[in-house]
Amino acid sequence: MSKKNYDNHNRWRNKTVAFRVSSEEDLQLETMVKLTGLTKQDYIIRRLLERDVVVQGNPRVYKALRDQLAAVLDELRRIEARQGVNDELLDTIHDTVDHAGDYAVRTASRREIQEFSEKLAQFGLTFSDVADNCPRQERTFAACRRVLDFARTQPELLKRVEDTGKLPMNELSAGSGTDKKTMERHRKYLVAILLAFTNGYEIIRGHLCQVGPKRGGDEA
């Protein structure tokens, strides 16, 4: 017999609820569960009861967030090639949106993606550049996250990136403890991420804010 399962009030969960979903819905549900670190049961219960879904930081969530970010970047690259928008991926990006505001948010997402693409183009960057330059190893990804964490506390540095499209290497390296060589290898990625945290781009920024714990692997 399986171990008894209790809710957060120590009440035994002795009722079973089952329902059917399509293959596509199942994939989307699995993606959202992985991004939270919760069990599928706890995630579904929290969403159905309109409770807060708090991300449980752990290495598996870190990997899921990294993989999902790569998927978002691939999708942005596809949009840039004028192949249309994947609505299911947009659902994942703003999982917290209510259905009443869904159409407005989708419209805002498309507009924001277009504006962000134009901002990148000002500095000779494309979504393809960003996707290709994305860190592949956990240690490198964590190093880039330290740069972002520091830059977000320094509005004047973000403004310089926004105005010039260049990284203030000395200040970012000193403030984040990240090696300059690492920042140079992932310069295009870092410029794009820092631009996303300038004035505007709230939808893209909201997704990137979910990046999890700073755990390391091998340097890329």
trRosetta pair geometry for C-beta under 8 A, 3 or more apart (Angstrom, degrees):
i j d omega theta_ij theta_ji phi_ij phi_ji
2 5 7.9 -3 126 -32 112 98
4 12 5.6 -45 -177 -133 120 104
4 13 7.9 149 179 45 72 71
5 12 7.4 101 74 -158 49 59
5 13 4.5 -41 96 48 98 116
5 41 7.6 -23 180 125 154 164
6 10 5.2 -1 174 -143 136 40
6 11 6.3 142 -157 63 81 29
6 12 5.8 -47 -99 -93 77 44
6 13 6.5 -178 -107 -7 20 87
7 10 7.3 -74 68 -3 62 13
7 11 5.0 -8 38 54 106 87
7 13 5.9 110 -43 -59 86 102
7 45 8.0 -145 -120 167 107 160
21 25 3.9 -123 -180 94 109 124
21 26 5.0 142 99 -59 120 77
21 29 6.7 17 148 -11 173 141
22 25 4.6 95 50 8 78 102
22 26 6.9 -138 94 -7 41 86
23 26 5.6 -54 -149 34 31 114
23 27 6.5 32 153 -20 64 104
24 27 5.8 -51 -151 33 32 111
24 28 6.5 30 152 -16 64 106
24 88 6.6 -100 176 -108 111 154
25 28 5.7 -55 -148 38 34 111
25 29 6.2 35 153 -20 67 107
26 29 5.7 -54 -146 37 30 112
26 30 6.3 32 155 -20 64 106
27 30 5.7 -53 -147 35 30 112
27 31 6.5 34 153 -23 63 104
28 31 5.7 -52 -152 31 32 114
28 32 6.6 27 154 -15 65 105
28 88 5.8 -114 -86 -171 125 107
28 91 6.5 3 -155 94 136 130
28 92 6.6 -137 -148 -69 88 98
29 32 5.9 -58 -150 37 32 107
29 33 6.3 32 153 -20 66 107
29 40 7.4 57 151 -141 108 106
29 44 7.9 18 -158 -80 120 100
30 33 5.7 -54 -147 36 31 112
30 34 6.4 32 156 -20 65 106
30 40 7.8 -29 -104 -98 58 117
31 34 5.9 -58 -152 35 28 110
31 35 6.5 25 153 -19 64 109
31 64 7.6 157 -158 -170 58 111
31 68 6.7 117 -171 -98 106 116
31 92 5.8 -37 117 -118 136 130
32 35 5.7 -57 -148 35 33 112
32 36 6.7 23 157 -15 65 109
32 43 6.8 146 118 178 97 142
32 92 6.7 -146 -72 -127 86 82
32 95 5.7 132 -124 -119 120 145
33 36 6.2 -69 -155 37 31 105
33 38 6.5 -102 -153 73 72 81
33 39 7.6 -21 -163 159 116 21
33 40 4.9 -18 -121 -95 151 71
33 43 4.9 -141 -109 8 81 165
34 37 7.9 38 -177 -63 31 40
34 60 7.1 -109 -157 150 83 97
34 61 7.2 167 162 -110 59 55
34 64 3.8 -174 143 -125 106 149
35 55 7.2 -64 145 -115 67 109
35 61 6.7 80 -161 -148 28 83
35 64 5.2 -143 -80 127 53 124
35 65 6.1 101 -133 -79 81 73
35 68 6.1 15 -89 -24 117 159
35 92 7.9 135 -20 -168 156 100
35 95 8.0 167 80 -20 143 155
35 210 6.8 17 179 152 109 144
36 43 5.7 136 59 -103 150 115
36 53 5.6 -64 -124 170 138 110
36 54 7.8 98 -161 87 98 30
36 55 5.3 -125 -141 -110 53 62
36 56 6.6 52 151 16 65 83
36 61 7.1 -91 101 -118 12 118
37 55 5.9 85 16 -173 112 62
37 56 3.2 -137 103 66 129 89
37 57 6.6 -98 -42 -42 164 12
37 58 5.4 126 -132 23 128 103
37 60 6.8 130 -111 79 80 98
37 61 4.1 -35 -64 -64 104 129
38 42 4.4 -123 -179 87 114 114
38 43 4.4 144 90 -60 127 86
38 46 7.2 -66 -161 8 171 138
38 53 7.1 -95 -11 -155 146 92
38 56 6.0 125 -61 3 60 123
39 42 4.7 88 54 11 85 101
39 43 6.8 -151 88 -7 42 87
40 43 5.7 -56 -145 37 31 112
40 44 6.2 27 159 -17 66 108
41 44 6.2 -61 -149 37 25 105
41 45 6.3 21 157 -16 64 111
42 45 5.8 -56 -143 39 30 111
42 46 6.1 30 159 -19 66 108
43 46 6.0 -59 -149 37 26 109
43 47 6.4 20 157 -14 64 110
43 53 6.6 47 -137 -130 73 121
44 47 5.9 -59 -147 39 30 107
44 48 6.1 25 158 -16 67 111
45 48 6.0 -59 -143 40 27 108
45 49 6.0 4 165 2 65 115
45 51 7.7 1 122 29 75 127
46 49 6.3 -69 -139 51 23 95
46 51 4.3 -92 -150 69 76 105
46 52 7.2 -58 -172 80 119 30
46 53 5.2 126 121 -85 138 80
47 50 7.5 26 -177 -77 30 35
47 51 7.9 -76 -49 46 21 72
47 53 6.7 13 -68 -60 79 126
53 95 7.9 -57 61 117 149 127
55 61 6.3 128 -176 -169 101 148
55 210 6.3 143 -58 -157 157 91
55 212 6.7 -133 151 -99 134 97
56 61 6.6 176 82 -47 63 149
57 61 5.9 -125 -133 68 36 141
57 62 7.4 52 -161 -54 77 88
57 212 4.8 158 -129 -163 88 101
57 213 4.2 108 174 -39 122 105
58 61 5.2 94 51 10 67 102
58 62 7.2 -122 102 -8 35 91
58 212 7.6 -52 37 175 30 144
58 213 7.0 40 -79 14 13 134
59 62 5.3 -51 -147 32 36 118
59 63 6.5 34 157 -18 67 102
59 138 7.9 -9 -144 -128 92 155
59 213 7.6 -65 -71 64 48 119
59 215 5.5 -72 -96 74 86 160
60 63 5.8 -52 -150 36 33 109
60 64 6.3 33 151 -19 65 106
61 64 5.5 -54 -145 38 34 112
61 65 6.2 34 156 -20 67 105
61 212 4.8 133 113 -86 103 160
61 213 7.7 81 75 10 108 93
62 65 6.0 -58 -150 36 26 109
62 66 6.4 26 153 -18 63 108
62 138 6.7 56 137 -134 131 113
62 211 8.0 46 -133 -174 69 66
62 212 4.3 -123 -86 75 68 125
62 213 5.8 -75 -70 52 119 76
62 215 5.8 -122 -35 39 173 109
63 66 5.7 -55 -148 37 31 112
63 67 6.2 29 155 -17 66 107
63 138 7.6 -49 -82 -87 77 113
64 67 5.8 -56 -146 39 30 109
64 68 6.1 28 155 -19 65 109
65 68 5.7 -55 -143 38 29 110
65 69 6.3 34 155 -22 64 104
65 210 5.9 -156 -127 114 124 96
65 211 5.6 149 148 -119 142 50
65 212 5.2 161 9 -7 150 102
66 69 5.8 -52 -150 33 29 112
66 70 6.6 31 151 -19 62 103
66 138 7.4 -100 -53 -100 161 71
66 141 5.9 -26 -112 -137 125 165
67 70 5.6 -52 -153 34 34 113
67 71 6.5 36 148 -21 65 103
68 71 5.4 -49 -150 33 37 114
68 72 6.5 41 150 -21 66 100
68 92 6.9 -140 -156 153 120 134
69 72 5.5 -49 -149 33 35 113
69 73 6.4 34 152 -17 65 104
69 134 7.3 170 119 -149 107 138
69 207 7.7 148 -101 139 78 108
69 208 7.2 73 -115 -108 117 73
69 211 7.5 21 -56 -89 141 97
70 73 5.7 -54 -149 38 32 111
70 74 6.4 36 151 -20 65 104
70 131 7.1 94 -153 -146 66 86
70 134 6.0 163 -102 114 83 162
71 74 5.6 -51 -148 35 33 113
71 75 6.3 34 152 -21 65 104
71 89 6.8 -151 139 -129 108 121
72 75 5.6 -55 -150 36 31 112
72 76 6.4 33 151 -19 65 104
72 89 6.8 159 -102 177 64 119
72 93 6.6 103 -112 -88 121 107
72 207 6.6 134 -99 141 164 153
73 76 5.6 -49 -146 35 34 112
73 77 6.5 38 151 -21 63 103
73 127 6.3 177 -166 -177 69 92
73 130 5.7 -134 -145 109 119 102
73 131 4.0 158 142 -93 116 87
73 134 6.1 -178 32 -54 172 142
74 77 5.5 -53 -152 34 33 114
74 78 6.5 34 149 -20 65 103
74 131 5.8 108 -74 -132 54 143
75 78 5.5 -51 -150 34 36 112
75 79 6.4 38 150 -20 66 102
75 85 7.8 60 172 -147 109 60
75 86 5.5 -94 -137 28 122 122
75 89 5.1 -168 -97 127 164 168
76 79 5.5 -48 -147 34 35 113
76 80 6.4 43 151 -26 63 102
76 113 6.3 -153 -123 -152 93 111
76 117 7.4 -174 -176 -79 102 101
76 127 4.0 -150 121 -144 102 146
76 130 7.6 -13 87 66 135 129
76 131 7.5 180 64 -53 99 113
77 80 5.5 -48 -151 29 32 117
77 81 7.0 27 150 -14 61 103
77 126 7.6 78 -119 141 79 97
77 127 4.3 -155 -78 112 60 110
77 128 4.8 98 -131 -77 114 66
77 131 5.2 -43 -45 -10 135 148
78 81 5.8 -59 -158 37 36 108
78 83 4.9 -70 171 57 87 126
78 84 8.0 -35 136 61 103 56
78 86 7.6 46 81 -22 141 109
79 82 7.5 41 175 -79 41 25
79 83 6.8 -107 -94 51 28 74
79 84 7.3 -91 -112 92 69 18
79 85 5.9 31 -103 -89 115 71
79 113 6.1 -13 118 151 161 140
79 117 7.8 -126 105 -66 109 142
79 127 7.4 56 57 18 90 167
80 117 6.0 172 -101 -131 96 133
80 126 6.1 112 -175 -172 161 101
80 127 4.8 -173 -28 29 140 121
80 128 6.9 -121 72 -28 149 89
85 89 7.9 -130 175 59 74 106
85 90 6.4 37 160 -43 114 126
85 106 8.0 141 116 -172 148 96
85 109 7.7 123 -162 110 149 112
85 110 5.9 -88 -54 -97 157 100
85 113 7.7 146 -106 43 120 161
86 89 4.1 54 97 12 114 112
86 90 6.9 169 95 -14 60 82
87 90 5.3 -52 -151 35 40 116
87 91 6.6 50 148 -27 67 96
87 106 7.0 -1 -131 -131 91 132
88 91 5.4 -42 -155 25 38 117
88 92 7.0 39 147 -18 62 98
89 92 5.5 -48 -155 32 41 113
89 93 6.6 46 148 -24 67 100
90 93 5.5 -48 -148 30 37 115
90 94 7.0 -13 167 24 67 93
90 106 5.8 68 149 -120 152 85
90 109 5.4 118 -140 117 116 168
91 94 7.3 -87 -155 62 24 66
91 95 7.0 60 155 -93 63 60
92 95 6.3 -3 -154 -62 33 96
93 109 6.9 117 85 -130 143 134
93 203 6.5 49 145 169 123 98
93 204 8.0 -34 -164 -98 128 44
93 206 7.8 93 166 84 81 101
93 207 4.9 -48 -152 -79 80 134
94 97 4.3 47 134 -24 115 116
94 105 5.9 -111 81 163 162 139
94 109 7.3 -129 -7 -76 126 127
94 203 6.3 -55 -60 -145 118 97
94 206 7.0 42 -100 97 84 138
94 207 7.6 -83 -64 -66 59 96
97 101 5.9 -118 -171 84 96 101
97 102 6.0 118 132 -98 121 63
97 105 4.9 -96 -134 24 149 172
98 101 5.5 70 66 24 83 96
98 102 7.3 -109 104 -47 43 79
99 102 5.2 -19 -153 -27 42 123
101 104 5.1 -60 -168 48 72 113
101 105 5.5 70 135 -26 92 106
102 105 6.0 -64 -148 38 27 107
102 106 6.3 27 158 -20 66 106
103 106 5.8 -54 -149 34 31 111
103 107 6.4 30 154 -18 64 106
104 107 5.7 -56 -152 37 31 112
104 108 6.3 31 151 -18 65 107
105 108 5.4 -52 -145 39 35 113
105 109 6.2 44 151 -27 66 101
105 203 7.5 141 -170 -104 90 129
106 109 5.5 -48 -148 29 32 116
106 110 6.7 32 154 -17 63 101
107 110 6.0 -53 -153 34 32 109
107 111 6.4 28 151 -15 64 109
108 111 5.6 -58 -147 41 33 111
108 112 6.0 32 156 -21 69 108
108 203 6.5 148 120 -41 103 139
109 112 5.8 -56 -143 37 28 108
109 113 6.2 30 157 -20 64 106
109 203 5.3 -144 -105 154 76 168
110 113 5.8 -54 -148 35 28 112
110 114 6.5 28 154 -18 62 107
111 114 5.8 -57 -152 36 30 111
111 115 6.3 28 153 -17 66 107
112 115 5.6 -54 -145 39 33 110
112 116 6.1 32 156 -19 67 107
112 200 7.5 -177 -134 165 98 97
112 201 6.0 130 -170 -119 112 54
112 202 7.5 -101 -120 42 150 64
112 203 5.2 137 65 35 164 120
112 204 6.4 -162 141 -18 124 100
113 116 5.8 -55 -144 38 28 110
113 117 6.3 34 153 -23 62 106
113 204 7.6 132 -87 -62 65 115
114 117 5.6 -53 -150 33 30 115
114 118 6.6 29 152 -17 63 104
115 118 5.7 -55 -151 36 33 111
115 119 6.4 36 150 -22 66 103
115 200 7.3 -82 122 154 141 141
115 201 7.6 -145 94 -77 112 82
116 119 5.4 -49 -148 33 36 114
116 120 6.5 38 153 -18 65 101
116 195 7.4 130 -149 122 88 115
116 196 7.0 26 -134 -98 129 80
116 201 5.6 86 -85 -108 115 116
116 204 6.1 68 -75 -23 161 158
117 120 5.8 -53 -151 35 31 111
117 121 6.4 34 150 -24 63 107
117 126 7.7 21 -152 -142 85 61
117 127 6.6 -41 -110 -37 92 106
118 121 5.4 -52 -148 32 34 117
118 122 7.0 49 150 -32 61 93
119 122 5.8 -41 -162 13 36 116
119 123 7.9 6 151 5 59 100
119 195 5.9 163 132 174 129 135
120 123 6.4 -77 -167 47 39 93
120 125 4.1 -92 -180 87 93 101
120 126 6.4 132 125 -95 128 21
120 127 7.1 118 71 -54 168 58
120 129 7.8 174 174 53 125 120
120 130 7.3 -71 -134 -38 146 123
120 192 6.2 15 -105 -108 115 95
120 195 7.0 159 -79 81 72 164
121 124 7.3 46 -164 -80 39 17
121 125 6.9 -114 -75 61 28 57
121 126 7.1 45 -86 -85 75 67
122 165 6.7 -162 104 -63 90 133
123 165 3.0 171 -114 -136 135 150
123 191 6.7 -129 112 160 154 143
124 165 7.7 106 27 158 81 156
125 129 4.9 -121 -154 66 75 145
125 130 6.7 67 173 -48 116 91
125 165 7.5 -172 -10 -157 117 122
125 188 5.7 160 -123 -152 118 99
125 191 6.6 -169 -57 94 159 128
125 192 6.4 -155 149 -71 152 100
126 129 4.9 110 53 -1 69 98
126 130 7.4 -134 99 -1 44 85
127 130 5.5 -53 -150 37 39 113
127 131 6.2 40 153 -20 70 105
128 131 5.8 -54 -144 37 31 110
128 132 6.1 26 158 -15 65 110
129 132 6.0 -63 -147 41 26 107
129 133 6.0 9 160 -8 64 119
129 188 4.8 -106 149 178 107 149
129 192 8.0 161 95 -47 96 133
130 133 6.0 -70 -142 46 25 102
130 134 6.7 52 153 -55 62 89
130 188 5.9 -139 -89 138 53 99
130 189 5.7 114 -151 -103 68 59
130 192 4.4 16 -109 -17 127 169
131 134 5.8 -28 -156 -12 32 118
132 188 7.9 11 71 82 86 144
133 186 5.7 136 164 -142 95 61
133 187 7.4 -73 -172 56 145 53
133 188 4.1 120 21 65 170 110
133 189 4.3 -153 113 -38 102 95
134 186 7.7 53 -135 -142 16 110
134 189 5.3 139 -92 -110 44 133
135 140 3.9 -167 -150 111 124 108
135 141 4.2 -176 93 -72 134 66
135 143 7.7 158 -105 51 157 92
135 144 5.6 -158 -22 -5 138 137
135 186 5.7 -12 -62 -103 87 148
135 189 6.8 178 -23 115 74 170
135 220 5.7 166 -156 24 76 144
136 140 7.1 29 46 56 51 135
136 220 4.9 123 51 -110 87 145
137 140 4.7 80 65 13 90 105
137 141 6.7 -160 91 -9 43 89
137 217 4.9 -129 -177 79 91 112
137 218 5.3 -87 -156 76 146 64
137 219 6.3 145 84 -159 149 12
137 220 4.0 177 10 -50 111 93
138 141 5.5 -56 -144 39 31 113
138 142 6.1 32 157 -21 66 106
138 215 6.0 -27 164 99 131 75
138 216 5.5 156 111 -152 97 27
138 217 3.7 93 39 -3 103 102
139 142 5.8 -55 -149 36 29 111
139 143 6.5 32 150 -22 63 104
139 216 3.7 50 -98 -158 81 95
139 217 5.0 -125 -20 56 88 49
139 218 6.0 -131 13 94 130 8
139 219 5.1 -74 93 -76 130 56
139 220 7.6 172 66 -13 88 73
140 143 5.5 -50 -150 32 35 114
140 144 6.6 34 152 -16 65 102
140 182 6.4 -164 -135 -154 85 112
140 185 7.9 -69 -148 90 130 130
140 186 6.9 140 171 -39 113 144
140 219 5.7 102 -61 -148 93 58
140 220 4.2 -54 -15 19 154 101
141 144 5.8 -54 -153 36 32 110
141 145 6.4 36 148 -22 64 105
142 145 5.4 -51 -148 34 35 116
142 146 6.7 42 150 -25 64 97
142 214 4.2 108 -151 -158 111 80
142 215 6.6 -161 -76 55 142 24
142 216 5.3 -91 31 -82 149 77
143 146 5.7 -47 -155 26 34 113
143 147 7.0 38 146 -19 62 99
143 176 7.9 101 -173 140 64 121
143 178 4.7 120 -177 -126 93 109
143 179 7.4 -28 -161 27 142 80
143 182 5.2 -40 131 150 150 153
143 219 8.0 33 -14 -120 143 92
144 147 5.5 -48 -157 30 40 115
144 148 6.6 39 147 -17 67 103
144 178 7.5 99 -78 -133 31 154
144 182 7.7 -136 -61 147 73 108
144 183 7.8 139 -103 -104 72 64
144 186 5.8 -70 -87 108 125 151
144 189 6.7 -33 -139 114 150 121
144 190 5.9 -138 -144 -87 101 93
144 193 7.1 97 163 30 113 163
145 148 5.4 -52 -150 37 38 113
145 149 6.2 42 151 -24 68 103
145 211 5.8 -158 -116 133 125 143
145 214 5.9 -155 83 -100 134 100
146 149 5.5 -49 -144 34 33 114
146 150 6.4 30 157 -15 64 104
146 176 4.3 127 133 -173 95 106
146 177 6.4 -63 155 57 147 89
146 178 5.4 160 82 -53 118 112
146 214 6.8 69 -60 -128 91 145
147 150 6.1 -60 -153 39 28 106
147 151 6.1 25 154 -19 65 112
147 172 5.3 32 -145 -179 97 115
147 176 4.7 -41 -90 -71 48 177
147 178 5.2 -47 -61 16 95 157
147 183 6.4 127 -92 -103 150 108
147 190 6.0 -24 107 -136 150 123
147 194 7.9 -69 132 -67 104 111
148 151 5.7 -58 -141 38 29 110
148 152 6.3 33 160 -26 65 105
148 190 7.7 -146 -62 -141 84 80
148 193 5.7 -68 -91 137 122 126
148 194 6.8 -150 -111 -81 76 72
148 197 7.0 132 -158 -14 96 153
149 152 6.1 -56 -153 28 25 112
149 153 7.4 16 151 -12 57 104
149 176 7.0 124 62 -120 88 103
150 153 6.1 -66 -164 34 38 105
150 154 6.6 8 150 0 71 116
150 172 6.5 140 89 -144 129 63
150 175 4.2 138 -175 126 140 110
150 176 4.1 -124 -3 -73 144 88
151 154 5.8 -76 -148 50 37 99
151 157 5.3 -119 -139 101 80 126
151 158 5.7 113 165 -67 98 85
151 161 7.5 19 -161 -13 136 144
151 172 6.3 -1 -70 -113 100 102
151 175 7.9 125 -62 93 52 139
151 176 7.8 -16 -30 -57 76 125
151 194 5.5 -56 137 -121 161 110
151 197 7.2 115 108 80 111 142
152 158 7.3 57 -101 -59 39 132
152 197 5.8 -77 -96 170 94 149
154 157 4.0 37 114 11 117 116
154 158 6.8 150 94 -13 68 83
154 171 7.3 -172 154 153 167 126
154 175 6.9 -35 -30 -152 144 172
155 158 5.6 -56 -149 39 39 112
155 159 6.2 43 152 -24 70 104
156 159 5.5 -49 -148 33 34 116
156 160 6.7 38 151 -22 63 101
157 160 5.7 -49 -152 31 35 112
157 161 6.7 35 150 -17 64 101
157 168 5.4 -113 -140 37 94 136
157 171 5.9 -151 -104 110 126 139
157 172 6.9 137 -169 -69 143 87
158 161 5.7 -53 -152 36 35 111
158 162 6.2 37 150 -21 67 107
158 194 6.1 -158 -123 179 76 97
158 197 6.2 -96 -129 102 133 95
158 198 5.4 171 164 -92 108 79
159 162 5.5 -54 -146 37 33 114
159 163 6.2 27 156 -17 66 109
159 198 7.4 122 -89 -128 43 109
160 163 5.8 -57 -142 40 30 107
160 164 5.9 -14 172 17 67 115
160 166 7.5 -61 146 71 93 82
160 168 5.5 48 96 -43 146 120
161 164 6.8 -78 -131 55 20 81
161 165 6.9 58 -175 -107 58 17
161 166 7.0 -136 -119 67 56 38
161 167 6.6 21 -104 -98 103 48
161 168 7.3 -99 -58 -6 83 88
161 191 6.4 -173 -165 -138 110 70
161 194 4.7 -31 135 121 168 133
161 195 6.4 -131 133 -69 111 68
161 198 7.2 -148 84 -62 101 121
162 195 6.4 128 -98 -121 69 73
162 198 4.4 111 -82 -116 127 155
162 199 7.7 45 -121 19 160 85
165 191 6.0 41 -169 -162 66 134
165 195 7.9 8 -113 -74 67 125
166 191 7.6 -28 -104 -106 13 119
167 172 6.1 -51 176 10 101 152
167 183 6.2 -166 139 164 159 121
167 187 6.0 -126 -4 -141 133 88
167 190 6.0 30 -90 107 135 127
167 191 6.3 -107 -54 -75 93 84
167 194 7.6 135 -105 10 85 156
168 171 4.5 1 128 36 116 115
168 172 5.8 131 84 -20 73 96
169 172 6.1 -69 -142 43 23 105
169 173 5.8 19 166 -18 66 114
169 180 5.4 54 -178 -133 116 105
169 183 6.2 159 -128 97 86 144
169 184 7.5 18 -115 -64 130 88
170 173 6.1 -60 -145 38 22 108
170 174 6.2 15 161 -12 62 112
171 174 6.0 -60 -144 41 27 106
171 175 5.9 14 163 -10 65 117
172 175 6.0 -62 -137 45 25 104
172 176 5.7 -5 174 7 65 119
172 178 6.9 -35 140 55 88 114
172 183 6.5 119 105 -116 129 156
173 176 6.7 -69 -129 50 18 90
173 177 7.7 72 178 -99 51 4
173 178 5.8 -108 -123 73 59 68
173 179 6.9 22 -138 -153 109 13
173 180 5.0 -24 -87 -68 146 80
173 183 6.6 -109 -75 -5 92 145
178 182 5.7 -106 175 73 95 127
178 183 5.9 101 122 -51 119 103
179 182 4.5 92 70 2 91 104
179 183 7.2 -165 96 -4 50 84
180 183 5.5 -57 -151 40 38 111
180 184 6.1 38 152 -22 71 105
181 184 5.6 -52 -145 36 32 111
181 185 6.4 35 154 -22 64 103
182 185 5.8 -52 -150 32 31 111
182 186 6.7 -10 162 17 64 107
182 219 7.3 -94 -102 -153 113 115
183 186 6.5 -80 -147 58 28 83
183 187 6.5 66 151 -83 65 70
183 190 6.1 -3 -153 -20 79 166
184 187 5.5 -2 -149 -50 35 110
185 220 7.6 178 132 98 144 91
186 189 4.5 -43 180 44 91 120
186 190 5.6 96 118 -26 88 98
187 190 5.8 -62 -145 40 28 108
187 191 6.2 29 159 -21 66 106
188 191 5.8 -50 -145 34 29 111
188 192 6.5 27 156 -16 62 107
189 192 6.0 -62 -154 37 28 109
189 193 6.3 23 154 -16 66 109
190 193 5.7 -55 -142 39 32 109
190 194 6.1 28 160 -15 67 108
191 194 6.1 -60 -145 41 26 106
191 195 6.2 30 155 -22 63 109
192 195 5.7 -55 -147 35 29 113
192 196 6.6 35 152 -26 62 102
193 196 5.6 -51 -156 26 33 115
193 197 7.1 17 151 -8 62 105
193 208 6.6 161 -144 -154 90 152
194 197 5.9 -65 -156 41 38 104
194 198 7.3 53 145 -38 65 91
195 198 5.6 -36 -157 5 43 116
195 201 7.5 87 131 -9 72 164
196 201 4.9 -132 -151 133 60 147
196 204 4.9 -108 -146 116 117 119
196 205 5.2 167 152 -77 92 77
196 208 6.0 87 117 5 146 154
197 201 7.6 -83 -57 80 22 122
197 205 5.7 119 -93 -120 60 116
197 208 7.7 -103 -61 86 96 139
198 201 7.1 63 59 23 69 122
201 204 4.7 -42 179 47 97 113
201 205 5.3 104 115 -27 87 101
202 205 5.5 -59 -138 45 29 112
202 206 5.9 38 159 -30 66 104
203 206 5.7 -46 -145 28 27 114
203 207 7.0 25 154 -15 58 101
204 207 6.0 -59 -159 34 33 109
204 208 6.5 23 151 -13 67 110
205 208 5.7 -61 -145 41 34 108
205 209 6.2 46 154 -35 67 102
206 209 5.7 -45 -150 20 30 118
206 210 7.9 36 152 -27 54 95
207 210 6.3 -52 -175 13 39 112
208 211 6.2 -6 178 -26 58 107
